[in-house]
Amino acid sequence: MKLLLDIKDSKAEFMIELLKNFPFVKAKPLTPSKAELIEEIKESVEEVKAAKQGKVKLKTLDQLLNEL
């Protein structure tokens, strides 16, 4: 299982060292760009879920093409 933790910068080094002491845990920090990409993907998935549940009205293909 993989987990994504959001830790304050001031505590991050401590948490990484703590996690590295467990033989069953592999810990490595994400670069800021990868963290941002993961957050954007997470938001996109939530938008898709909302659209499937009918909570958000999607644009038609014609509306999207007209924006171009």
N, C-alpha and C positions, 0 to 999 in steps of 0.2 A: 504494500500500500504506500502511496505517496501522499504527503501532506504539504500544504503550503502555509507557512506561518508568517504573520505580519508582526515584526518585532521592532521596537524602538531602536534607533541606531546606537543609542548609549548602552543598550543591553545585548545587542546582537553578538558581539564577540564572546560574552559570557555564555550565551545560549549555544553557540556553535561548539565551544569547548565542552560544555555539559553534554551535548548530544554525541559528540565524538567519543566520549567515555563509555557509551553503551556499545557493546560489540555487534548488536543487531541493527544499529542505525548508521546510515551513511549520510553525512550532512555536508552540503556545500552551498555557499551563497549564490544567489542569482545576480546577474548584472542588472543594473537599472533598466536597460532596454528590454531584457527578457521579462523582468517583473512587470513592466508596463504592457508588453505584449500579452502576457497571461491575463492581466486585469482587463484588457480590451476584449479578449476572447470570452472571458467570463461574462462581461456585460452583453456581448453579442448573443451568447447562449440564452441569457435571461430575456432578451428582447424576442428571440425566436419562441421561447416558451410562452411568453405573454401573447404573442401573435397567434400561436396555436390554440390558446385558451380563449381567444376572442377579446382579450383585454385591450388590444391595440389594433387599430385599423391600418392595414397595409395599403401602400400606393399601388395603383395598377401599372402595367407595363407602359401604357400610353403616358401616364403621369411622369414616370421615370424618364422616358425618352424626351418628353417636352422640357425637362429640366436641363438636358444637354443642349 
